[in-house]
């Protein structure tokens, strides 16, 4: 399937997209890491396909939440998800993705909040110039709160996300939001 999408015609996968999506979502519940990772890579290939964007864009919330949910399964799976996120961040619709990720960042448990932070950081890296002040107003309080999370990995990811926002959006937009951080995080 990945080879067909990458090198061949997407006509058949597009025609059978709902069945393929249902199968992939089912496979992503597998207890076998190899099966899960293969299905994640196939899903990543689908998302990167411009020909298939009309198909998968209607399932974006389901796709992102399923990826986030799989992050807890094992270190091997979470490493693969990190790689996939690097590849798909440039093609995800920014506004909708931020609206999906923000509640997970705000209320998600570890490691869901960690995965959402990493996706947001990659979105900022790849598409940050399109982030607006409204996006920043929406996400910054939740990201700042996670900079004090009990999990060190979450704290680190939150700080990386804030730094990426600062680099991409500029000091004049992000620095006023530093009031949301405790003094030790501002350094």
Secondary structure as UniProt FT lines:
FT   HELIX           2..7
FT   HELIX           11..15
FT   HELIX           17..27
FT   TURN            28..29
FT   HELIX           33..48
FT   TURN            51..52
FT   HELIX           53..56
FT   HELIX           57..59
FT   HELIX           60..70
FT   TURN            71..72
FT   HELIX           75..88
FT   TURN            89..91
FT   HELIX           94..107
FT   TURN            110..111
FT   HELIX           112..127
FT   HELIX           128..130
FT   HELIX           133..146
FT   TURN            147..148
FT   HELIX           152..169
FT   HELIX           171..174
FT   HELIX           175..180
FT   HELIX           183..186
//
